[in-house]
Amino acid sequence: KAIQDYSTAIELKPDDPKAYNNRGLAYYQKGELDTAIQDFSKAIKLKPDDPEAYNNRGNAYEDQGKLEQAVRDWQKVIELEPELLPEEIIKKIKRFQRSGE
């Protein structure tokens, strides 16, 4: 139902990044990660300074095992709104960076 509601909102206002982000969250909660990432990416395209969309996409990438992309998105969150990221994510970023050295 939530996905349908957000899809309707997108039809009515296709340039609303919040609707894409929220629909992405609904897909994420259903485990439809590729579709969620598409929506988060669209939200980012519409509003490139939205830390929530980067954070959500980073979480979806992590769930797919795509740590490099996840870390890239989380680093963008740190740049935009550092207090949004929980400490556990910051630790993951540091571990990933150390493993790449």
MODELLER restraints for C-alpha pairs under 7 A, 6 or more apart:
rsr = mdl.restraints
at = mdl.atoms
rsr.add(forms.Gaussian(group=physical.xy_distance, feature=features.Distance(at['CA:2:A'], at['CA:26:A']), mean=6.67, stdev=0.5))
rsr.add(forms.Gaussian(group=physical.xy_distance, feature=features.Distance(at['CA:3:A'], at['CA:23:A']), mean=5.52, stdev=0.5))
rsr.add(forms.Gaussian(group=physical.xy_distance, feature=features.Distance(at['CA:3:A'], at['CA:26:A']), mean=6.11, stdev=0.5))
rsr.add(forms.Gaussian(group=physical.xy_distance, feature=features.Distance(at['CA:6:A'], at['CA:19:A']), mean=5.70, stdev=0.5))
rsr.add(forms.Gaussian(group=physical.xy_distance, feature=features.Distance(at['CA:6:A'], at['CA:23:A']), mean=5.50, stdev=0.5))
rsr.add(forms.Gaussian(group=physical.xy_distance, feature=features.Distance(at['CA:9:A'], at['CA:19:A']), mean=6.53, stdev=0.5))
rsr.add(forms.Gaussian(group=physical.xy_distance, feature=features.Distance(at['CA:10:A'], at['CA:16:A']), mean=6.77, stdev=0.5))
rsr.add(forms.Gaussian(group=physical.xy_distance, feature=features.Distance(at['CA:10:A'], at['CA:19:A']), mean=6.17, stdev=0.5))
rsr.add(forms.Gaussian(group=physical.xy_distance, feature=features.Distance(at['CA:15:A'], at['CA:46:A']), mean=6.61, stdev=0.5))
rsr.add(forms.Gaussian(group=physical.xy_distance, feature=features.Distance(at['CA:17:A'], at['CA:43:A']), mean=4.22, stdev=0.5))
rsr.add(forms.Gaussian(group=physical.xy_distance, feature=features.Distance(at['CA:17:A'], at['CA:46:A']), mean=5.67, stdev=0.5))
rsr.add(forms.Gaussian(group=physical.xy_distance, feature=features.Distance(at['CA:17:A'], at['CA:47:A']), mean=6.26, stdev=0.5))
rsr.add(forms.Gaussian(group=physical.xy_distance, feature=features.Distance(at['CA:18:A'], at['CA:43:A']), mean=6.76, stdev=0.5))
rsr.add(forms.Gaussian(group=physical.xy_distance, feature=features.Distance(at['CA:20:A'], at['CA:39:A']), mean=5.12, stdev=0.5))
rsr.add(forms.Gaussian(group=physical.xy_distance, feature=features.Distance(at['CA:20:A'], at['CA:40:A']), mean=6.42, stdev=0.5))
rsr.add(forms.Gaussian(group=physical.xy_distance, feature=features.Distance(at['CA:20:A'], at['CA:42:A']), mean=6.66, stdev=0.5))
rsr.add(forms.Gaussian(group=physical.xy_distance, feature=features.Distance(at['CA:20:A'], at['CA:43:A']), mean=5.40, stdev=0.5))
rsr.add(forms.Gaussian(group=physical.xy_distance, feature=features.Distance(at['CA:21:A'], at['CA:39:A']), mean=6.12, stdev=0.5))
rsr.add(forms.Gaussian(group=physical.xy_distance, feature=features.Distance(at['CA:21:A'], at['CA:40:A']), mean=5.24, stdev=0.5))
rsr.add(forms.Gaussian(group=physical.xy_distance, feature=features.Distance(at['CA:21:A'], at['CA:43:A']), mean=5.66, stdev=0.5))
rsr.add(forms.Gaussian(group=physical.xy_distance, feature=features.Distance(at['CA:21:A'], at['CA:53:A']), mean=5.93, stdev=0.5))
rsr.add(forms.Gaussian(group=physical.xy_distance, feature=features.Distance(at['CA:23:A'], at['CA:39:A']), mean=6.87, stdev=0.5))
rsr.add(forms.Gaussian(group=physical.xy_distance, feature=features.Distance(at['CA:24:A'], at['CA:36:A']), mean=4.08, stdev=0.5))
rsr.add(forms.Gaussian(group=physical.xy_distance, feature=features.Distance(at['CA:24:A'], at['CA:37:A']), mean=6.77, stdev=0.5))
rsr.add(forms.Gaussian(group=physical.xy_distance, feature=features.Distance(at['CA:24:A'], at['CA:39:A']), mean=4.94, stdev=0.5))
rsr.add(forms.Gaussian(group=physical.xy_distance, feature=features.Distance(at['CA:24:A'], at['CA:40:A']), mean=5.74, stdev=0.5))
rsr.add(forms.Gaussian(group=physical.xy_distance, feature=features.Distance(at['CA:25:A'], at['CA:36:A']), mean=6.53, stdev=0.5))
rsr.add(forms.Gaussian(group=physical.xy_distance, feature=features.Distance(at['CA:27:A'], at['CA:33:A']), mean=6.76, stdev=0.5))
rsr.add(forms.Gaussian(group=physical.xy_distance, feature=features.Distance(at['CA:27:A'], at['CA:35:A']), mean=6.57, stdev=0.5))
rsr.add(forms.Gaussian(group=physical.xy_distance, feature=features.Distance(at['CA:27:A'], at['CA:36:A']), mean=5.10, stdev=0.5))
rsr.add(forms.Gaussian(group=physical.xy_distance, feature=features.Distance(at['CA:28:A'], at['CA:36:A']), mean=5.32, stdev=0.5))
rsr.add(forms.Gaussian(group=physical.xy_distance, feature=features.Distance(at['CA:28:A'], at['CA:60:A']), mean=6.99, stdev=0.5))
rsr.add(forms.Gaussian(group=physical.xy_distance, feature=features.Distance(at['CA:33:A'], at['CA:60:A']), mean=5.94, stdev=0.5))
rsr.add(forms.Gaussian(group=physical.xy_distance, feature=features.Distance(at['CA:37:A'], at['CA:57:A']), mean=5.60, stdev=0.5))
rsr.add(forms.Gaussian(group=physical.xy_distance, feature=features.Distance(at['CA:37:A'], at['CA:60:A']), mean=6.65, stdev=0.5))
rsr.add(forms.Gaussian(group=physical.xy_distance, feature=features.Distance(at['CA:40:A'], at['CA:53:A']), mean=5.37, stdev=0.5))
rsr.add(forms.Gaussian(group=physical.xy_distance, feature=features.Distance(at['CA:40:A'], at['CA:56:A']), mean=6.99, stdev=0.5))
rsr.add(forms.Gaussian(group=physical.xy_distance, feature=features.Distance(at['CA:40:A'], at['CA:57:A']), mean=5.70, stdev=0.5))
rsr.add(forms.Gaussian(group=physical.xy_distance, feature=features.Distance(at['CA:43:A'], at['CA:53:A']), mean=6.45, stdev=0.5))
rsr.add(forms.Gaussian(group=physical.xy_distance, feature=features.Distance(at['CA:44:A'], at['CA:50:A']), mean=6.46, stdev=0.5))
rsr.add(forms.Gaussian(group=physical.xy_distance, feature=features.Distance(at['CA:44:A'], at['CA:53:A']), mean=6.16, stdev=0.5))
rsr.add(forms.Gaussian(group=physical.xy_distance, feature=features.Distance(at['CA:49:A'], at['CA:80:A']), mean=6.75, stdev=0.5))
rsr.add(forms.Gaussian(group=physical.xy_distance, feature=features.Distance(at['CA:51:A'], at['CA:77:A']), mean=4.91, stdev=0.5))
rsr.add(forms.Gaussian(group=physical.xy_distance, feature=features.Distance(at['CA:51:A'], at['CA:80:A']), mean=5.95, stdev=0.5))
rsr.add(forms.Gaussian(group=physical.xy_distance, feature=features.Distance(at['CA:51:A'], at['CA:81:A']), mean=6.27, stdev=0.5))
rsr.add(forms.Gaussian(group=physical.xy_distance, feature=features.Distance(at['CA:54:A'], at['CA:73:A']), mean=5.17, stdev=0.5))
rsr.add(forms.Gaussian(group=physical.xy_distance, feature=features.Distance(at['CA:54:A'], at['CA:74:A']), mean=6.62, stdev=0.5))
rsr.add(forms.Gaussian(group=physical.xy_distance, feature=features.Distance(at['CA:54:A'], at['CA:76:A']), mean=6.91, stdev=0.5))
rsr.add(forms.Gaussian(group=physical.xy_distance, feature=features.Distance(at['CA:54:A'], at['CA:77:A']), mean=6.23, stdev=0.5))
rsr.add(forms.Gaussian(group=physical.xy_distance, feature=features.Distance(at['CA:55:A'], at['CA:73:A']), mean=6.39, stdev=0.5))
rsr.add(forms.Gaussian(group=physical.xy_distance, feature=features.Distance(at['CA:55:A'], at['CA:74:A']), mean=5.78, stdev=0.5))
rsr.add(forms.Gaussian(group=physical.xy_distance, feature=features.Distance(at['CA:55:A'], at['CA:77:A']), mean=6.24, stdev=0.5))
rsr.add(forms.Gaussian(group=physical.xy_distance, feature=features.Distance(at['CA:57:A'], at['CA:73:A']), mean=7.00, stdev=0.5))
rsr.add(forms.Gaussian(group=physical.xy_distance, feature=features.Distance(at['CA:58:A'], at['CA:69:A']), mean=6.83, stdev=0.5))
rsr.add(forms.Gaussian(group=physical.xy_distance, feature=features.Distance(at['CA:58:A'], at['CA:70:A']), mean=3.97, stdev=0.5))
rsr.add(forms.Gaussian(group=physical.xy_distance, feature=features.Distance(at['CA:58:A'], at['CA:71:A']), mean=6.76, stdev=0.5))
rsr.add(forms.Gaussian(group=physical.xy_distance, feature=features.Distance(at['CA:58:A'], at['CA:73:A']), mean=5.16, stdev=0.5))
rsr.add(forms.Gaussian(group=physical.xy_distance, feature=features.Distance(at['CA:58:A'], at['CA:74:A']), mean=5.95, stdev=0.5))
rsr.add(forms.Gaussian(group=physical.xy_distance, feature=features.Distance(at['CA:59:A'], at['CA:70:A']), mean=6.49, stdev=0.5))
rsr.add(forms.Gaussian(group=physical.xy_distance, feature=features.Distance(at['CA:61:A'], at['CA:67:A']), mean=6.60, stdev=0.5))
rsr.add(forms.Gaussian(group=physical.xy_distance, feature=features.Distance(at['CA:61:A'], at['CA:69:A']), mean=6.34, stdev=0.5))
rsr.add(forms.Gaussian(group=physical.xy_distance, feature=features.Distance(at['CA:61:A'], at['CA:70:A']), mean=5.10, stdev=0.5))
rsr.add(forms.Gaussian(group=physical.xy_distance, feature=features.Distance(at['CA:62:A'], at['CA:70:A']), mean=5.45, stdev=0.5))
rsr.add(forms.Gaussian(group=physical.xy_distance, feature=features.Distance(at['CA:71:A'], at['CA:93:A']), mean=5.75, stdev=0.5))
